[in-house]
């Protein structure tokens, strides 16, 4: 399913890749594709692709500190306009104009189809964490690294950015425990609904 889905997606969205690559470069200096080290199954690192939504070479210090607060359950509500704890910074000055649109529509995730084709990721599974996230994991949280990470997953369709970070990890573990091909298919169809209706999108 992953190979067929990724190849089909790359063919269907190829024109969008071309247009967005041009628009991103016009909007701000730098490459159209953002590359970052992520942690995959069994702790194996790989290079993760997204359309760039921030200024080139943006400082990750703020995000690193934010993740630390979320994993230690410190109060982070003021940074998100009093809403529930979520793990995407809101009103981040590093986000470009087109980057804001790409994030809201989740189009920035499309280059991960290359990761799926390479076998680094699956269409469905837990999101691949950044190395400094894994460094802060407790033992029970490491279990989410026991499967291939995915482009979408259970927490994305059950609450997405409105969920707390710990809640999202618990849903990832629930997905791993109850995995089936039918569950993956349901999540894929729900993801389409979430993206088009923009439910839970920050």
N, C-alpha and C positions, 0 to 999 in steps of 0.2 A: 504493500500500500504506500509506503514512504517513497520508494523509487518512482512509482507511477505518478503519485501526487506531486512530487517535487518537479519532475520533468514537465508534467502538464502545466503546473503553475508557472514555471519559468518561460514556457512557450506563450501562454496566455498573457502574462504580465510583461513580456519583453518590451512592448512599446512604452509601457509606463516606466520601466527602468530607464529607458533612453531619455524620456521627457524629464523625469525627476532628476536624473544625473546632471542635466543641463541647468535646471532651475536651482538646484542646490548650490552649484558652482557660481551662478549669477548672484544668488542671495548673499553668499559669504565666501571668502577665500578658503581654499582647502579641497580635499578630495570629497567625492560624493558618497563614498562608502566608508563607514566607520568600522575599524577593526579593533577588537579587544580580546584579551585572554579571558576565557571562561573555563569553568571546571565541569567536566562531563562525567560519564559513568565511571564508577570506581576511582574517582579523583583524577582522571586523566585530563590534562589541559588541552584546549584546542583554541583556534582563532575563530571568533564569533563575528558575524557580519550584520550590519544594519545600515540603513541610509543615515547619513550624518544629520543630526538634528540640533547640534550645539556648535558653537564657534570652534574652529580647529584648535587642537591641543588644549582643550578646556581643562582647568584644574579639577582634579577629582577629590580634593580634600573635603569639600562640603558634603559630597555624597558619601564618602568614607565615614565621616563623622555621623551623618544621618543614619546610615545602616547600623553603626555601633549603638546608637540610641534606641533604634527599633529592636535590635536583638537583645538589648539589656532592659527593654521595656521602659525606657525613660520617656518623660512626657514630650512629645513632638507636635502636639496639636497646634500651637501658635504658628508654626511654619506652614500650616495648611488651612488657614482661615477658620480654625475652630472645628474642622471636620474630623472624622474618625482617622485613626492612624493609618497612613498609607505609605508605601515605600517609593513613591515618586515625588521628588521635590516639586512644589507648586510655585509659580512665579519665579522660576529660576532664570536669572539674567543671562545665563550662558546659552539658553535656547534661542535659536534663530527664528525669524518670522515664518519661513516655510517649515521649520522644524516643529513649530507649535501645531501646524495643520497635520503634519505627518504623524505626530504622536496621538493627536485626537482621533485620527482615522485608523491608526495602527498600520498605516502603509509603510512606516519605517522598518517594519519587521520582515518585509518581503525578501530581502537578500538572504535571510536565513534558509530559504529554499536551497541555496547552494550548500549550506551546512547539512541539510537533510540528504541531499544527493551524495555528499561525501561520506555520510554515515556518522558524522559527529552528533547529529541531532535527529529526532523523529518529528513527525507532524504533531504528535500529541505526547505530552510528558511534562515533568516538572521543569520549570525554567532553569537554565544553567546559571549558577551563581558566579559572581566575581571572586577571585582568590581571597581578597580580604574579608569577604562575607564568610567563607568557609573557615577561615582562621578563628572566627568567633562562634562557630557552631558548638552546641552541646552534643553529647553523644547521640541522643535520640534524633537530632536534626540531620546528622551525617547520613542517616538511612535514605534520605531523598537522593543521594548520589548512587544508589544501588541500581538505577535504571538509566537508560539513555534519555537525556533531557529533550524537551520538545518546544515547538513554536507556540503551542497553546496547551492549556491543561484545565484541570477541574476548577482551580481557584479563579481562573480568568472568566469562566462562565457562571460561577456561583457568587461573584461579588467584585471581582477584578480589583481595581485600584481602591475600592472602598474598604477592603479587608485589611486587617492588621497584618503585619509581617508574620507573626507567629501563627496566626490563623491560616495564612496561605501555605505555610510549611505543613501544617496539620492536614490540610486538604490534599497536598501533594502525597503525603503518606497514606491517606485514605485511598487515593487513586492507585497507588502502588499495590496496596493490599487487595483491592477489588478489581484489578485490571482484567479487561476482556476486550476483544476486538469490537464487540458491540458498544462498550463504553467509549472507546476511542471514536467510533463513528458518531455517537450521540454528541460527544464533546465538539467534534468538528462542525456538525450542523448547528449546535448552539453558538459556537464561535462566530459563524457567519451572521447569525441573528444579533449577537452582541455588538459586532463591528458595525453593522448597518444601522442598528437602532441606537448605537453609542451608549449602551447601558454600562454604567460604572467606569466611563472613560474620564480620566482627569483632564 
